[in-house]
Amino acid sequence: MRFFVNLNVLSALYAFILFLAVEILLNIGRLSRLTGWEMDAAAIGGMGLFIFACIAFTLLFYQLIKRLMENRKASFWSVLLWVPYFLLFIFAFVSLFPITNPADEPADATGLIIIFMVCFYPVYLLVLHVFGTGVGITDD
């Protein structure tokens, strides 16, 4: 039972991190308007935060996988289980904070970037799980 809880907590954490990255990317206009920063400064700040978060959370995820997943093959389910949590976070955010200002609409190309992020994310998680659990690496 403890492993099941750990698996779901880790999956929810995976989803939350991608959710934050997507929402920062989508809401640069809102952040600029609410903070009073120029659009370029908000975009550069968002990109800097994204790069820092990628490095920090890669290290955090690696440590959590080693500690919580107990070198079990079943831990690879979290590579797929983040998807429902991600959709839940997106739905909750869109419901709680709808776009009311037409200037806050994201650019059209933002969707392509998000599609790439969502498609690449499971590969990133799979690599982390392979190195974090040691499952799948032969000792030849």
DSSP file (Angstrom, degrees, kcal/mol; ACC not computed):
  #  RESIDUE AA STRUCTURE BP1 BP2  ACC     N-H-->O    O-->H-N    N-H-->O    O-->H-N    TCO  KAPPA ALPHA  PHI   PSI    X-CA   Y-CA   Z-CA
    1    1 A M     >        0   0    0      0, 0.0     4,-2.0     0, 0.0     5,-0.2   0.000 360.0 360.0 360.0 -37.7    0.0    0.0    0.0
    2    2 A R  H  >  +     0   0    0      1,-0.2     4,-2.6     2,-0.2     5,-0.2   0.891 360.0  51.4 -63.8 -39.2    2.9    2.4    0.8
    3    3 A F  H  > S+     0   0    0      2,-0.2     4,-2.8     1,-0.2    -1,-0.2   0.897 107.4  53.5 -64.3 -39.5    4.4    1.8   -2.7
    4    4 A F  H  > S+     0   0    0      2,-0.2     4,-2.0     1,-0.2    -2,-0.2   0.907 110.7  46.1 -61.7 -42.8    1.0    2.7   -4.3
    5    5 A V  H  X S+     0   0    0     -4,-2.0     4,-2.6     2,-0.2     5,-0.2   0.928 113.0  49.7 -65.6 -45.1    0.8    5.9   -2.3
    6    6 A N  H  X S+     0   0    0     -4,-2.6     4,-2.5     1,-0.2     5,-0.2   0.902 109.6  52.6 -59.1 -41.4    4.4    6.8   -3.2
    7    7 A L  H  X S+     0   0    0     -4,-2.8     4,-2.1     1,-0.2    -1,-0.2   0.916 112.8  43.3 -61.4 -44.5    3.7    6.0   -6.9
    8    8 A N  H  X S+     0   0    0     -4,-2.0     4,-2.4     2,-0.2    -2,-0.2   0.866 113.0  51.3 -72.5 -36.1    0.7    8.4   -7.0
    9    9 A V  H  X S+     0   0    0     -4,-2.6     4,-2.1     2,-0.2    -2,-0.2   0.928 112.5  46.5 -65.0 -43.9    2.5   11.1   -5.0
   10   10 A L  H  X S+     0   0    0     -4,-2.5     4,-2.4    -5,-0.2    -2,-0.2   0.897 112.3  50.6 -65.2 -40.1    5.4   11.0   -7.4
   11   11 A S  H  X S+     0   0    0     -4,-2.1     4,-2.3    -5,-0.2    -2,-0.2   0.900 110.3  49.5 -63.7 -40.9    3.1   11.0  -10.4
   12   12 A A  H  X S+     0   0    0     -4,-2.4     4,-2.4     2,-0.2    -1,-0.2   0.877 110.3  51.1 -65.4 -37.1    1.2   14.0   -9.1
   13   13 A L  H  X S+     0   0    0     -4,-2.1     4,-2.1     2,-0.2    -2,-0.2   0.912 108.7  51.2 -66.4 -42.1    4.5   15.8   -8.5
   14   14 A Y  H  X S+     0   0    0     -4,-2.4     4,-1.9     1,-0.2    -2,-0.2   0.940 112.7  46.3 -56.6 -47.2    5.6   15.0  -12.1
   15   15 A A  H  X S+     0   0    0     -4,-2.3     4,-2.6     1,-0.2    -2,-0.2   0.886 109.9  53.4 -65.1 -39.4    2.3   16.4  -13.4
   16   16 A F  H  X S+     0   0    0     -4,-2.4     4,-2.4     2,-0.2    -1,-0.2   0.884 107.4  50.8 -66.0 -38.3    2.5   19.5  -11.2
   17   17 A I  H  X S+     0   0    0     -4,-2.1     4,-2.0     2,-0.2    -1,-0.2   0.924 113.6  44.0 -66.7 -44.1    5.9   20.4  -12.4
   18   18 A L  H  X S+     0   0    0     -4,-1.9     4,-2.6     2,-0.2     5,-0.2   0.897 111.6  55.5 -66.4 -37.9    4.9   20.2  -16.1
   19   19 A F  H  X S+     0   0    0     -4,-2.6     4,-2.7     1,-0.2    -2,-0.2   0.920 107.4  49.0 -58.5 -45.2    1.7   22.0  -15.2
   20   20 A L  H  X S+     0   0    0     -4,-2.4     4,-2.4     1,-0.2     5,-0.2   0.915 111.3  49.5 -61.6 -42.7    3.7   24.9  -13.8
   21   21 A A  H  X S+     0   0    0     -4,-2.0     4,-1.9     2,-0.2    -2,-0.2   0.919 113.6  45.7 -62.9 -43.2    6.0   25.0  -16.9
   22   22 A V  H  X S+     0   0    0     -4,-2.6     4,-2.6     1,-0.2    -2,-0.2   0.916 113.4  48.8 -66.8 -43.3    3.0   25.1  -19.2
   23   23 A E  H  X S+     0   0    0     -4,-2.7     4,-1.9     2,-0.2    -2,-0.2   0.868 109.9  50.8 -69.6 -34.8    1.1   27.7  -17.2
   24   24 A I  H  < S+     0   0    0     -4,-2.4    -1,-0.2    -5,-0.2    -2,-0.2   0.922 112.9  47.7 -64.3 -42.0    4.1   30.0  -17.0
   25   25 A L  H >< S+     0   0    0     -4,-1.9     3,-0.7    -5,-0.2    -2,-0.2   0.901 116.0  43.5 -64.5 -41.2    4.5   29.7  -20.8
   26   26 A L  H 3< S+     0   0    0     -4,-2.6     3,-0.3     1,-0.2    -1,-0.2   0.771 115.6  47.6 -75.0 -26.2    0.8   30.3  -21.4
   27   27 A N  T 3X  +     0   0    0     -4,-1.9     4,-2.7    -5,-0.2    -1,-0.2  -0.018  66.2 117.3-112.3  30.3    0.5   33.2  -19.0
   28   28 A I  H <> S+     0   0    0     -3,-0.7     4,-2.5     1,-0.2     5,-0.2   0.899  81.0  52.6 -60.6 -40.1    3.5   35.4  -19.8
   29   29 A G  H  > S+     0   0    0     -3,-0.3     4,-2.3    75,-0.2    -1,-0.2   0.916 110.5  46.1 -62.2 -44.0    1.0   38.2  -20.8
   30   30 A R  H  > S+     0   0    0     74,-0.3     4,-3.1     2,-0.2     5,-0.3   0.924 112.5  50.4 -64.0 -44.8   -0.8   37.9  -17.5
   31   31 A L  H  X S+     0   0    0     -4,-2.7     4,-2.3     1,-0.2     6,-0.4   0.905 111.2  49.4 -60.9 -40.9    2.4   37.9  -15.5
   32   32 A S  H  X S+     0   0    0     -4,-2.5     4,-1.5    -5,-0.2     5,-0.5   0.925 114.6  44.3 -63.0 -45.0    3.6   41.0  -17.4
   33   33 A R  H  < S+     0   0    0     -4,-2.3    -2,-0.2    -5,-0.2    -1,-0.2   0.900 116.6  44.9 -67.9 -41.5    0.3   42.8  -16.7
   34   34 A L  H  < S+     0   0    0     -4,-3.1    -2,-0.2     1,-0.2    -1,-0.2   0.839 119.8  39.0 -74.8 -33.3    0.0   41.8  -13.1
   35   35 A T  H  < S-     0   0    0     -4,-2.3    -1,-0.2    -5,-0.3    -2,-0.2   0.678 102.8-125.6 -89.9 -17.9    3.7   42.5  -12.1
   36   36 A G     <  +     0   0    0     -4,-1.5    -3,-0.2     1,-0.3    -4,-0.1   0.532  62.7 139.9  83.7   6.1    4.1   45.7  -14.2
   37   37 A W        -     0   0    0     -5,-0.5    -1,-0.3    -6,-0.4    -2,-0.1  -0.424  61.0 -99.2 -77.4 156.6    7.1   44.2  -16.0
   38   38 A E     >  -     0   0    0      1,-0.1     4,-2.3    -2,-0.1     5,-0.2  -0.370  35.1-112.0 -66.0 156.6    7.7   44.7  -19.7
   39   39 A M  H  > S+     0   0    0      1,-0.2     4,-2.3     2,-0.2     5,-0.2   0.888 117.7  50.8 -61.4 -39.8    6.7   41.7  -21.8
   40   40 A D  H  > S+     0   0    0      2,-0.2     4,-2.6     1,-0.2     5,-0.2   0.910 110.0  49.4 -65.0 -42.0   10.4   40.9  -22.7
   41   41 A A  H  > S+     0   0    0      1,-0.2     4,-2.5     2,-0.2    -2,-0.2   0.900 111.8  48.6 -64.9 -40.2   11.4   41.0  -19.0
   42   42 A A  H  X S+     0   0    0     -4,-2.3     4,-2.5     2,-0.2    -1,-0.2   0.892 112.4  49.0 -66.3 -39.4    8.6   38.7  -18.0
   43   43 A A  H  X S+     0   0    0     -4,-2.3     4,-2.3     2,-0.2    -2,-0.2   0.913 113.5  45.8 -66.5 -42.7    9.5   36.3  -20.9
   44   44 A I  H  X S+     0   0    0     -4,-2.6     4,-2.6     2,-0.2    -2,-0.2   0.907 114.0  49.1 -67.0 -41.1   13.2   36.3  -19.9
   45   45 A G  H  X S+     0   0    0     -4,-2.5     4,-2.5    -5,-0.2    -2,-0.2   0.908 111.6  49.1 -63.3 -42.0   12.3   35.8  -16.3
   46   46 A G  H  X S+     0   0    0     -4,-2.5     4,-2.1     2,-0.2    -2,-0.2   0.893 112.3  48.0 -63.8 -40.2    9.9   33.0  -17.1
   47   47 A M  H  X S+     0   0    0     -4,-2.3     4,-2.5     2,-0.2    -2,-0.2   0.907 111.7  49.7 -68.3 -41.4   12.6   31.3  -19.3
   48   48 A G  H  X S+     0   0    0     -4,-2.6     4,-2.4     1,-0.2    -2,-0.2   0.915 111.9  48.2 -62.0 -42.8   15.2   31.7  -16.5
   49   49 A L  H  X S+     0   0    0     -4,-2.5     4,-2.6     1,-0.2    -1,-0.2   0.893 110.8  52.0 -63.1 -40.2   12.8   30.2  -14.0
   50   50 A F  H  X S+     0   0    0     -4,-2.1     4,-2.3     2,-0.2    -2,-0.2   0.920 110.8  46.3 -63.3 -45.5   12.1   27.3  -16.4
   51   51 A I  H  X S+     0   0    0     -4,-2.5     4,-1.9     2,-0.2    -2,-0.2   0.923 114.3  47.7 -64.8 -44.8   15.7   26.5  -16.9
   52   52 A F  H  X S+     0   0    0     -4,-2.4     4,-2.7     1,-0.2     5,-0.2   0.922 112.5  49.8 -60.6 -44.3   16.5   26.7  -13.2
   53   53 A A  H  X S+     0   0    0     -4,-2.6     4,-2.9     1,-0.2     5,-0.3   0.871 106.5  55.7 -64.8 -37.3   13.4   24.5  -12.4
   54   54 A C  H  X S+     0   0    0     -4,-2.3     4,-1.5     2,-0.2    -1,-0.2   0.935 113.0  41.0 -60.3 -45.9   14.5   21.9  -15.0
   55   55 A I  H  X S+     0   0    0     -4,-1.9     4,-1.7     2,-0.2    -2,-0.2   0.941 118.2  46.0 -67.9 -47.4   17.9   21.4  -13.4
   56   56 A A  H  X S+     0   0    0     -4,-2.7     4,-2.2     1,-0.2    -2,-0.2   0.917 115.2  45.3 -64.4 -44.2   16.6   21.5   -9.8
   57   57 A F  H  X S+     0   0    0     -4,-2.9     4,-3.0     2,-0.2     5,-0.2   0.769 106.4  59.7 -76.6 -23.5   13.7   19.2  -10.4
   58   58 A T  H  X S+     0   0    0     -4,-1.5     4,-2.1    -5,-0.3    -1,-0.2   0.940 110.6  42.7 -63.3 -45.4   15.8   16.7  -12.4
   59   59 A L  H  X S+     0   0    0     -4,-1.7     4,-2.0     2,-0.2    -2,-0.2   0.910 116.1  48.5 -65.4 -41.9   18.0   16.3   -9.3
   60   60 A L  H  X S+     0   0    0     -4,-2.2     4,-2.6     2,-0.2     5,-0.2   0.934 111.9  48.3 -63.7 -46.9   15.0   16.2   -7.0
   61   61 A F  H  X S+     0   0    0     -4,-3.0     4,-2.8     1,-0.2     5,-0.2   0.902 109.4  53.6 -60.9 -41.8   13.2   13.6   -9.1
   62   62 A Y  H  X S+     0   0    0     -4,-2.1     4,-2.1    -5,-0.2    -1,-0.2   0.929 111.9  44.4 -59.3 -46.0   16.3   11.4   -9.3
   63   63 A Q  H  X S+     0   0    0     -4,-2.0     4,-2.1     2,-0.2    -2,-0.2   0.901 114.0  49.5 -66.3 -40.9   16.6   11.4   -5.5
   64   64 A L  H  X>S+     0   0    0     -4,-2.6     4,-3.3     2,-0.2     5,-0.5   0.892 110.2  50.7 -66.2 -38.7   12.9   10.8   -5.0
   65   65 A I  H  X5S+     0   0    0     -4,-2.8     4,-1.6     1,-0.2     6,-0.4   0.932 112.1  47.0 -63.9 -45.0   13.0    7.9   -7.5
   66   66 A K  H  <5S+     0   0    0     -4,-2.1     4,-0.3    -5,-0.2    -2,-0.2   0.885 121.2  37.7 -62.9 -38.1   15.9    6.3   -5.7
   67   67 A R  H  <5S+     0   0    0     -4,-2.1    -2,-0.2    -5,-0.2    -1,-0.2   0.893 126.7  29.3 -83.3 -41.9   14.4    6.7   -2.3
   68   68 A L  H  <5S+     0   0    0     -4,-3.3    -3,-0.2    -5,-0.2    -2,-0.2   0.769 109.8  60.1 -94.9 -27.4   10.7    6.0   -2.9
   69   69 A M  S ><<S-     0   0    0     -4,-1.6     3,-1.6    -5,-0.5     6,-0.2   0.542  82.4-146.3 -89.9  -5.3   10.5    3.6   -5.8
   70   70 A E  T 3   -     0   0    0     -4,-0.3    -4,-0.1     1,-0.3    -3,-0.1   0.737  57.7 -73.1  55.0  30.4   12.5    0.8   -4.2
   71   71 A N  T 3  S+     0   0    0     -6,-0.4     2,-0.4     1,-0.2    -1,-0.3   0.865  90.1 151.2  52.5  42.2   14.0   -0.4   -7.5
   72   72 A R    X   -     0   0    0     -3,-1.6     3,-1.4     1,-0.1    -1,-0.2  -0.825  53.5-137.9-105.8 143.0   10.8   -1.9   -8.6
   73   73 A K  G >  S+     0   0    0     -2,-0.4     3,-1.7     1,-0.3     4,-0.1   0.788 102.2  70.0 -66.1 -26.7    9.7   -2.3  -12.2
   74   74 A A  G >  S+     0   0    0      1,-0.3     3,-1.7     2,-0.2    -1,-0.3   0.683  79.8  77.7 -64.7 -16.6    6.2   -1.2  -11.2
   75   75 A S  G X  S+     0   0    0     -3,-1.4     3,-1.6     1,-0.3    -1,-0.3   0.733  76.6  74.5 -65.8 -20.0    7.7    2.3  -10.6
   76   76 A F  G X  S+     0   0    0     -3,-1.7     3,-1.4     1,-0.3     4,-0.3   0.649  76.2  78.1 -68.9 -12.7    7.6    2.8  -14.4
   77   77 A W  G X> S+     0   0    0     -3,-1.7     4,-2.5     1,-0.3     3,-1.6   0.796  80.8  67.8 -63.4 -26.4    3.8    3.2  -14.2
   78   78 A S  H <> S+     0   0    0     -3,-1.6     4,-0.8     1,-0.3    -1,-0.3   0.715  84.4  71.0 -68.1 -17.0    4.5    6.7  -12.9
   79   79 A V  H <4 S+     0   0    0     -3,-1.4    -1,-0.3    -4,-0.2    -2,-0.2   0.764 115.3  25.0 -66.2 -24.2    5.8    7.5  -16.4
   80   80 A L  H X4 S+     0   0    0     -3,-1.6     3,-1.4    -4,-0.3    -2,-0.2   0.684 109.9  70.9-108.0 -28.2    2.1    7.2  -17.5
   81   81 A L  H 3X S+     0   0    0     -4,-2.5     4,-0.8     1,-0.3    -3,-0.2   0.617  83.0  72.7 -71.1 -11.0    0.2    8.0  -14.4
   82   82 A W  H 3X S+     0   0    0     -4,-0.8     4,-2.7     1,-0.2    -1,-0.3   0.765  81.5  75.4 -71.7 -22.6    1.2   11.7  -14.4
   83   83 A V  H <> S+     0   0    0     -3,-1.4     4,-2.5     1,-0.2     5,-0.2   0.921  94.3  45.3 -60.9 -49.6   -1.2   12.3  -17.4
   84   84 A P  H  > S+     0   0    0      0, 0.0     4,-2.2     0, 0.0    -1,-0.2   0.899 114.9  49.2 -62.2 -37.0   -4.5   12.2  -15.4
   85   85 A Y  H  X S+     0   0    0     -4,-0.8     4,-2.6     2,-0.2    -2,-0.2   0.909 110.2  51.4 -65.5 -40.7   -3.1   14.4  -12.7
   86   86 A F  H  X S+     0   0    0     -4,-2.7     4,-2.5     2,-0.2     5,-0.2   0.931 110.8  47.3 -61.2 -46.5   -1.8   16.9  -15.3
   87   87 A L  H  X S+     0   0    0     -4,-2.5     4,-2.6     1,-0.2    -1,-0.2   0.879 111.5  52.0 -63.4 -37.7   -5.3   17.1  -17.0
   88   88 A L  H  X S+     0   0    0     -4,-2.2     4,-2.5    -5,-0.2    -2,-0.2   0.918 110.5  47.7 -64.1 -43.7   -6.8   17.6  -13.5
   89   89 A F  H  X S+     0   0    0     -4,-2.6     4,-2.4     2,-0.2    -2,-0.2   0.916 113.3  47.9 -63.8 -43.3   -4.5   20.4  -12.7
   90   90 A I  H  X S+     0   0    0     -4,-2.5     4,-2.7     2,-0.2     5,-0.2   0.935 112.7  48.4 -62.7 -46.6   -5.1   22.1  -16.1
   91   91 A F  H  X S+     0   0    0     -4,-2.6     4,-2.1     1,-0.2    -2,-0.2   0.915 112.6  48.4 -61.5 -43.1   -8.9   21.7  -15.7
   92   92 A A  H  X S+     0   0    0     -4,-2.5     4,-2.3     2,-0.2    -1,-0.2   0.914 113.2  47.3 -64.3 -42.7   -8.8   23.2  -12.2
   93   93 A F  H  X S+     0   0    0     -4,-2.4     4,-2.8     1,-0.2    -2,-0.2   0.923 112.9  47.9 -66.0 -44.0   -6.6   26.1  -13.2
   94   94 A V  H  < S+     0   0    0     -4,-2.7    -1,-0.2     1,-0.2    -2,-0.2   0.865 114.2  47.9 -65.6 -35.2   -8.7   27.0  -16.3
   95   95 A S  H  < S+     0   0    0     -4,-2.1    -1,-0.2    -5,-0.2    -2,-0.2   0.887 118.1  39.6 -71.5 -38.6  -11.9   26.7  -14.2
   96   96 A L  H  < S+     0   0    0     -4,-2.3    -2,-0.2     1,-0.2    -3,-0.2   0.834 127.4  30.3 -81.3 -32.7  -10.6   28.9  -11.4
   97   97 A F  S  < S-     0   0    0     -4,-2.8    -1,-0.2    -5,-0.2    -2,-0.1  -0.608  76.8-179.5-128.7  71.9   -8.7   31.5  -13.5
   98   98 A P        -     0   0    0      0, 0.0     2,-0.7     0, 0.0    -3,-0.1  -0.316  39.4-100.7 -70.1 156.4  -10.4   31.9  -16.9
   99   99 A I        +     0   0    0      1,-0.2     6,-0.0    -5,-0.1    -2,-0.0  -0.686  48.9 163.0 -78.5 115.5   -9.0   34.4  -19.4
  100  100 A T        +     0   0    0     -2,-0.7    -1,-0.2     1,-0.1     3,-0.0   0.627  58.0  68.4-106.7 -20.2  -11.1   37.5  -19.2
  101  101 A N  S >  S-     0   0    0      1,-0.1     3,-2.2     2,-0.0     4,-0.2  -0.901  71.9-147.5-103.1 120.3   -8.8   39.9  -20.9
  102  102 A P  G >  S+     0   0    0      0, 0.0     3,-1.2     0, 0.0    -1,-0.1   0.757  97.0  65.6 -59.5 -23.0   -8.4   39.3  -24.6
  103  103 A A  G 3  S+     0   0    0      1,-0.2   -74,-0.0   -74,-0.0   -73,-0.0   0.669  90.7  66.0 -71.6 -15.0   -4.8   40.6  -24.4
  104  104 A D  G <  S+     0   0    0     -3,-2.2   -74,-0.3   -75,-0.1    -1,-0.2   0.504  71.4 118.2 -85.2  -4.2   -3.9   37.6  -22.2
  105  105 A E    <   -     0   0    0     -3,-1.2     3,-0.1    -4,-0.2   -78,-0.0  -0.414  68.1-120.4 -61.9 134.0   -4.5   35.1  -25.0
  106  106 A P        -     0   0    0      0, 0.0   -80,-0.1     0, 0.0    -1,-0.1  -0.310  32.7 -91.1 -73.3 162.2   -1.3   33.2  -25.7
  107  107 A A    >   -     0   0    0      1,-0.1     3,-0.9     2,-0.0     4,-0.5  -0.267  34.1-113.8 -67.9 159.1    0.4   33.3  -29.1
  108  108 A D  T >  S+     0   0    0      1,-0.2     3,-1.0     2,-0.2     4,-0.5   0.870 113.7  57.4 -64.5 -37.5   -0.6   30.6  -31.7
  109  109 A A  T 3> S+     0   0    0      1,-0.2     4,-1.6     2,-0.2     3,-0.3   0.657  87.6  78.6 -70.3 -14.9    2.9   29.0  -31.7
  110  110 A T  H <> S+     0   0    0     -3,-0.9     4,-2.3     1,-0.2    -1,-0.2   0.866  86.9  58.9 -61.9 -35.7    2.7   28.4  -27.9
  111  111 A G  H <> S+     0   0    0     -3,-1.0     4,-2.4    -4,-0.5    -1,-0.2   0.878 103.0  51.7 -61.3 -38.5    0.5   25.4  -28.5
  112  112 A L  H  > S+     0   0    0     -4,-0.5     4,-2.1    -3,-0.3    -1,-0.2   0.889 109.2  50.2 -65.8 -38.9    3.2   23.8  -30.7
  113  113 A I  H  X S+     0   0    0     -4,-1.6     4,-2.3     2,-0.2    -2,-0.2   0.905 111.4  48.8 -64.8 -40.8    5.8   24.3  -27.9
  114  114 A I  H  X S+     0   0    0     -4,-2.3     4,-2.7     2,-0.2     5,-0.2   0.891 108.5  53.3 -68.1 -39.0    3.4   22.8  -25.4
  115  115 A I  H  X S+     0   0    0     -4,-2.4     4,-2.1     1,-0.2    -1,-0.2   0.922 110.5  47.9 -59.9 -43.6    2.7   19.8  -27.6
  116  116 A F  H  X S+     0   0    0     -4,-2.1     4,-2.3     2,-0.2    -2,-0.2   0.918 112.0  49.7 -62.4 -43.5    6.5   19.2  -27.9
  117  117 A M  H  X S+     0   0    0     -4,-2.3     4,-2.0     1,-0.2    -2,-0.2   0.920 112.1  46.9 -61.7 -44.9    6.9   19.5  -24.1
  118  118 A V  H  < S+     0   0    0     -4,-2.7    -1,-0.2     1,-0.2    -2,-0.2   0.844 114.8  47.1 -69.1 -33.2    4.0   17.0  -23.4
  119  119 A C  H  < S+     0   0    0     -4,-2.1     4,-0.4    -5,-0.2    -1,-0.2   0.849 116.2  43.5 -75.6 -34.1    5.4   14.5  -25.9
  120  120 A F  H >X S+     0   0    0     -4,-2.3     4,-2.1    -5,-0.2     3,-0.5   0.770  96.7  77.3 -81.2 -26.5    9.0   14.8  -24.7
  121  121 A Y  H 3X S+     0   0    0     -4,-2.0     4,-2.6     1,-0.2     5,-0.2   0.867  90.6  51.7 -57.3 -44.7    8.2   14.7  -21.0
  122  122 A P  H 3> S+     0   0    0      0, 0.0     4,-2.5     0, 0.0    -1,-0.2   0.867 109.6  51.6 -62.3 -32.8    7.5   10.9  -20.8
  123  123 A V  H <> S+     0   0    0     -3,-0.5     4,-2.4    -4,-0.4    -2,-0.2   0.930 110.0  49.1 -66.2 -44.3   10.9   10.2  -22.4
  124  124 A Y  H  X S+     0   0    0     -4,-2.1     4,-2.1     1,-0.2    -1,-0.2   0.919 113.3  46.6 -57.6 -46.4   12.5   12.5  -19.8
  125  125 A L  H  X S+     0   0    0     -4,-2.6     4,-2.4     2,-0.2    -2,-0.2   0.880 109.9  53.9 -66.4 -38.0   10.8   10.6  -17.0
  126  126 A L  H  X S+     0   0    0     -4,-2.5     4,-2.4     2,-0.2    -2,-0.2   0.917 108.7  48.3 -62.9 -43.7   11.7    7.3  -18.5
  127  127 A V  H  X S+     0   0    0     -4,-2.4     4,-2.2     1,-0.2     5,-0.3   0.918 111.6  50.6 -62.7 -43.1   15.3    8.2  -18.6
  128  128 A L  H  X S+     0   0    0     -4,-2.1     4,-2.8     1,-0.2    -2,-0.2   0.901 111.5  48.3 -60.8 -40.7   15.2    9.4  -15.0
  129  129 A H  H  X>S+     0   0    0     -4,-2.4     4,-2.6     2,-0.2     5,-0.5   0.888 108.9  52.6 -68.7 -38.7   13.5    6.1  -13.9
  130  130 A V  H  X5S+     0   0    0     -4,-2.4     4,-1.4     1,-0.2    -2,-0.2   0.939 118.7  35.9 -62.6 -45.4   16.0    4.0  -15.7
  131  131 A F  H  <5S+     0   0    0     -4,-2.2    -2,-0.2    -5,-0.2    -1,-0.2   0.852 119.2  50.4 -76.2 -33.7   18.9    5.7  -14.0
  132  132 A G  H  <5S+     0   0    0     -4,-2.8    -2,-0.2    -5,-0.3    -3,-0.2   0.883 121.9  29.2 -73.8 -39.0   17.1    6.3  -10.7
  133  133 A T  H  <5S-     0   0    0     -4,-2.6    -3,-0.2    -5,-0.2    -2,-0.2   0.749  91.3-137.7 -92.0 -26.1   15.9    2.7  -10.1
  134  134 A G    ><< +     0   0    0     -4,-1.4     3,-1.3    -5,-0.5     2,-0.4   0.430  56.7 139.5  80.0  -3.0   18.7    0.9  -12.0
  135  135 A V  T 3   +     0   0    0     -6,-0.4    -1,-0.3     1,-0.2    -2,-0.2  -0.613  66.4  24.1 -75.4 129.8   16.1   -1.4  -13.5
  136  136 A G  T 3  S+     0   0    0     -2,-0.4     2,-0.6     1,-0.3    -1,-0.2   0.310  94.0 110.7  98.6  -8.3   16.8   -2.1  -17.1
  137  137 A I    <   -     0   0    0     -3,-1.3    -1,-0.3    -7,-0.2     2,-0.1  -0.891  62.4-140.7-100.6 122.3   20.5   -1.4  -16.8
  138  138 A T        -     0   0    0     -2,-0.6    -3,-0.0    -3,-0.1    -4,-0.0  -0.462   7.3-139.6 -82.3 155.0   22.5   -4.6  -17.2
  139  139 A D              0   0    0      1,-0.2    -1,-0.1    -2,-0.1    -2,-0.0   0.034 360.0 360.0 -98.9  25.0   25.6   -5.4  -15.2
  140  140 A D              0   0    0      0, 0.0    -1,-0.2     0, 0.0    -2,-0.0   0.510 360.0 360.0 -59.5 360.0   27.6   -6.9  -18.1
